[in-house]
């Protein structure tokens, strides 16, 4: 049957979808880019290809810049000290705890670090005690005694003592230069410290020297018991004086004592005989005549 056009129009009018407020539902969806393109002016359409041509070299230039920034981020890495370990090992925790205890106790024991400290009134006496363990006075004193010694046995002992002192100074200076640990208190080194290359904290040079010298004298000199006790007490106080002055940590002094004992054993192993010592003395006096 043929459809009456009037009825179809009436049906379309009565249909709520054909109302003006619902007309957008009957229209097909369009892309946002197309909609934006239709809203642009005709002049912008003409400028569009020129903008695309300008953006192409910019994009080409931005790509190597982004690659360079990524390479820089990969090359610049934070040091391990600034990084946080989410799962630290038991060994690391124990070491950090011991170092924290060492620093805390060393700062508390630095009662003579400054003149206004709690024991600042005895700071000069503690400084004098620390000078007795310095390397320069011991080296100069050993050379003076060597020039005035007349016996071959005394000269042999003094030459080996001088070599032990030089070994101690060079070894401690090298280890301090490698470790570069600073003391518990920020203090500028003195003149003797610069001469003996005793600038850093680890290991303690005074403790190493005092332990080596005391052990050397106890082994090669005949001393009474009170003098032996005083010699050991001097070695201990000479090493601890640097802690009281705020120059070293407790671990620095402990390692210094162990290093001095190691130096003594090394000198005993390579002990120079009397003939070699006499040759070295003659070379030092510029009176050596080769056989």
C-alpha positions as CSV (number, residue, x, y, z in Angstrom):
1,X,0.0,0.0,0.0
2,X,1.2,3.5,-0.7
3,X,2.2,5.5,2.4
4,X,0.4,8.7,3.0
5,X,2.9,11.5,3.3
6,X,0.8,13.6,5.7
7,X,0.5,10.7,8.2
8,X,4.2,10.2,8.1
9,X,4.8,13.9,8.8
10,X,2.4,13.8,11.7
11,X,4.1,10.7,13.0
12,X,7.5,12.4,12.8
13,X,6.3,15.4,14.6
14,X,4.8,13.3,17.4
15,X,8.0,11.4,17.8
16,X,10.0,12.9,20.8
17,X,13.3,12.2,19.2
18,X,12.5,14.6,16.4
19,X,12.1,17.5,18.8
20,X,14.7,20.4,18.6
21,X,16.3,19.5,21.9
22,X,16.9,15.9,20.8
23,X,18.1,16.7,17.2
24,X,21.8,16.2,18.2
25,X,21.0,12.6,19.1
26,X,20.1,11.8,15.5
27,X,23.3,13.3,14.0
28,X,26.4,11.1,13.6
29,X,29.4,11.7,15.9
30,X,32.2,13.8,14.6
31,X,35.9,13.8,15.7
32,X,37.0,16.6,17.9
33,X,39.7,17.5,15.4
34,X,37.1,17.9,12.6
35,X,34.9,20.0,14.9
36,X,37.8,22.2,15.7
37,X,38.8,22.4,12.1
38,X,35.3,23.6,11.1
39,X,35.4,26.4,13.7
40,X,38.7,27.8,12.4
41,X,38.8,30.7,10.0
42,X,39.7,30.3,6.4
43,X,42.9,32.3,7.0
44,X,44.1,29.8,9.6
45,X,43.7,27.0,7.0
46,X,46.1,28.7,4.7
47,X,48.7,29.2,7.6
48,X,48.4,25.6,8.7
49,X,50.9,24.0,6.2
50,X,53.5,26.7,7.0
51,X,53.2,26.0,10.8
52,X,53.6,22.3,10.2
53,X,56.7,22.9,8.1
54,X,58.1,25.0,11.0
55,X,57.2,22.4,13.6
56,X,59.0,19.6,11.7
57,X,62.6,20.9,12.2
58,X,61.7,21.8,15.8
59,X,60.7,18.3,16.5
60,X,63.9,17.0,14.9
61,X,65.9,19.3,17.1
62,X,63.9,18.3,20.3
63,X,64.6,14.6,19.8
64,X,68.4,14.9,20.2
65,X,67.9,17.3,23.1
66,X,65.7,14.7,24.9
67,X,68.2,12.0,24.2
68,X,71.0,14.2,25.6
69,X,69.0,14.9,28.8
70,X,68.4,11.2,29.2
71,X,72.1,10.4,28.8
72,X,72.9,13.1,31.3
73,X,70.5,11.6,33.8
74,X,72.0,8.2,33.3
75,X,75.6,9.5,33.6
76,X,74.9,11.7,36.7
77,X,74.4,9.2,39.6
78,X,74.3,10.0,43.2
79,X,77.1,8.7,45.4
80,X,76.5,5.7,47.5
81,X,76.7,7.8,50.7
82,X,73.6,9.8,49.6
83,X,71.6,6.7,48.6
84,X,69.2,5.1,51.0
85,X,69.6,1.4,51.4
86,X,66.1,-0.1,51.7
87,X,67.4,-3.5,52.9
88,X,70.7,-2.9,54.7
89,X,72.7,-6.0,55.8
90,X,73.4,-6.9,59.4
91,X,77.1,-6.1,58.8
92,X,76.3,-2.6,57.5
93,X,74.0,-1.9,60.5
94,X,76.7,-3.1,63.0
95,X,79.4,-1.0,61.3
96,X,77.3,2.1,61.2
97,X,76.3,1.6,64.9
98,X,79.9,1.2,66.0
99,X,81.1,4.2,64.0
100,X,78.3,6.3,65.6
101,X,79.3,5.1,69.1
102,X,83.0,5.9,68.3
103,X,82.2,9.4,67.2
104,X,79.9,10.1,70.2
105,X,82.4,8.8,72.7
106,X,85.4,10.6,71.0
107,X,83.5,13.9,71.1
108,X,82.7,13.5,74.8
109,X,86.3,12.6,75.6
110,X,87.6,15.7,73.8
111,X,87.6,17.7,77.1
112,X,90.8,19.6,76.2
113,X,89.9,20.4,72.6
114,X,89.6,24.1,73.3
115,X,90.7,26.5,76.0
116,X,87.0,27.0,77.0
117,X,86.4,23.2,77.3
118,X,85.6,21.5,80.6
119,X,89.3,20.6,81.1
120,X,90.7,23.6,79.2
121,X,92.9,24.6,82.2
122,X,95.1,21.5,81.7
123,X,95.3,21.8,77.9
124,X,98.9,22.9,77.9
125,X,100.0,19.9,79.9
126,X,98.1,17.5,77.6
127,X,99.8,19.3,74.6
128,X,103.2,18.7,76.2
129,X,102.4,15.1,76.7
130,X,101.3,14.7,73.1
131,X,104.5,16.3,71.9
132,X,106.5,13.5,73.5
133,X,104.9,11.1,71.1
134,X,105.6,13.2,68.0
135,X,107.9,11.8,65.3
136,X,110.1,14.9,64.8
137,X,111.6,15.0,68.4
138,X,112.2,11.3,68.3
139,X,114.0,11.4,65.0
140,X,116.1,14.3,66.0
141,X,116.9,12.8,69.4
142,X,117.9,9.5,67.8
143,X,120.3,11.2,65.4
144,X,121.9,13.2,68.2
145,X,122.4,10.1,70.3
146,X,123.8,8.2,67.3
147,X,126.4,10.9,66.6
148,X,127.5,10.7,70.3
149,X,127.5,7.0,70.7
150,X,130.9,5.3,70.8
151,X,130.0,1.6,71.0
152,X,129.0,-0.6,68.1
153,X,126.2,-2.2,70.0
154,X,124.7,1.2,70.8
155,X,125.0,2.4,67.3
156,X,123.4,-0.8,66.0
157,X,120.3,-0.3,68.2
158,X,120.1,3.4,67.4
159,X,120.3,2.8,63.6
160,X,117.5,0.3,63.7
161,X,115.5,2.6,65.9
162,X,115.9,5.4,63.4
163,X,114.8,3.1,60.5
164,X,111.8,2.0,62.6
165,X,110.8,5.7,63.2
166,X,111.1,6.5,59.5
167,X,109.1,3.5,58.6
168,X,106.4,4.5,61.1
169,X,106.2,8.1,59.8
170,X,106.0,7.0,56.1
171,X,103.4,4.2,56.7
172,X,101.1,6.3,58.8
173,X,101.3,9.3,56.4
174,X,100.4,7.0,53.5
175,X,97.5,5.5,55.2
176,X,96.2,8.8,56.4
177,X,96.4,10.1,52.8
178,X,94.4,7.2,51.6
179,X,91.7,7.1,54.2
180,X,91.4,10.9,54.8
181,X,89.3,10.6,57.9
182,X,88.8,13.8,59.8
183,X,88.9,14.1,63.6
184,X,85.9,14.5,65.8
185,X,86.5,18.2,66.1
186,X,87.4,20.5,63.3
187,X,90.9,21.8,64.2
188,X,93.7,23.0,62.0
189,X,97.0,20.9,62.2
190,X,100.0,22.4,63.8
191,X,103.5,23.0,62.4
192,X,104.9,19.7,63.6
193,X,101.9,17.9,62.1
194,X,102.6,19.3,58.7
195,X,106.3,18.5,58.9
196,X,105.5,14.9,60.0
197,X,102.6,14.6,57.5
198,X,100.2,13.9,60.4
199,X,97.2,15.8,59.0
200,X,94.3,13.4,59.1
201,X,92.9,11.3,61.9
202,X,93.1,7.6,60.9
203,X,95.4,6.0,62.1
204,X,96.7,7.9,65.1
205,X,100.4,8.6,64.5
206,X,101.2,9.4,68.1
207,X,99.7,6.1,69.3
208,X,101.6,4.1,66.6
209,X,104.9,5.7,67.4
210,X,104.5,5.4,71.2
211,X,103.6,1.7,71.0
212,X,106.5,1.0,68.7
213,X,109.1,3.0,70.7
214,X,108.0,1.6,74.0
215,X,108.1,-2.0,72.7
216,X,111.5,-1.3,71.1
217,X,113.0,0.1,74.3
218,X,111.6,-2.7,76.5
219,X,113.1,-5.3,74.2
220,X,116.6,-3.8,73.8
221,X,117.3,-1.9,77.0
222,X,117.7,-3.4,80.5
223,X,115.3,-1.4,82.6
224,X,113.9,-1.8,86.1
225,X,110.3,-2.8,86.7
226,X,109.1,0.7,87.7
227,X,110.7,2.1,84.6
228,X,109.0,-0.5,82.4
229,X,105.6,0.3,84.0
230,X,106.2,4.0,83.4
231,X,107.2,3.4,79.8
232,X,104.0,1.5,79.1
233,X,101.9,4.1,80.9
234,X,103.6,6.8,78.9
235,X,102.7,5.1,75.6
236,X,99.1,4.8,76.7
237,X,98.8,8.4,77.8
238,X,100.6,9.7,74.7
239,X,98.0,8.0,72.5
240,X,95.0,9.0,74.6
241,X,96.2,12.7,74.8
242,X,95.3,13.1,71.2
243,X,91.7,12.0,72.0
244,X,91.5,14.5,74.8
245,X,92.7,17.2,72.5
246,X,90.0,16.3,70.0
247,X,92.5,15.2,67.2
248,X,91.6,11.5,67.0
249,X,88.8,9.0,67.5
250,X,89.1,6.1,69.9
251,X,89.3,3.7,66.9
252,X,92.2,5.7,65.4
253,X,94.2,5.3,68.6
254,X,93.4,1.6,68.9
255,X,94.4,1.0,65.4
256,X,97.5,3.1,65.9
257,X,98.6,0.9,68.9
258,X,98.2,-2.2,66.8
259,X,100.1,-0.6,63.9
260,X,103.0,0.3,66.1
261,X,103.3,-3.2,67.4
262,X,103.3,-4.4,63.8
263,X,106.1,-2.0,62.9
264,X,108.1,-3.3,65.8
265,X,107.7,-6.9,64.6
266,X,108.6,-5.9,61.1
267,X,111.8,-4.2,62.2
268,X,112.8,-7.2,64.3
269,X,112.4,-9.4,61.2
270,X,114.6,-7.2,59.1
271,X,117.1,-6.3,61.8
272,X,120.2,-4.7,60.4
273,X,123.5,-6.3,61.7
274,X,126.4,-4.3,63.1
275,X,128.4,-4.3,59.8
276,X,125.5,-2.9,57.8
277,X,124.9,-0.2,60.5
278,X,128.6,0.8,60.4
279,X,128.4,1.1,56.6
280,X,125.3,3.3,56.9
281,X,127.0,5.5,59.5
282,X,130.1,6.0,57.4
283,X,127.9,6.9,54.4
284,X,126.1,9.4,56.6
285,X,129.4,10.9,57.7
286,X,130.7,11.0,54.1
287,X,133.7,8.9,55.1
288,X,132.7,5.6,53.5
289,X,135.5,3.8,51.6
290,X,134.3,0.9,49.5
291,X,136.3,-2.3,49.9
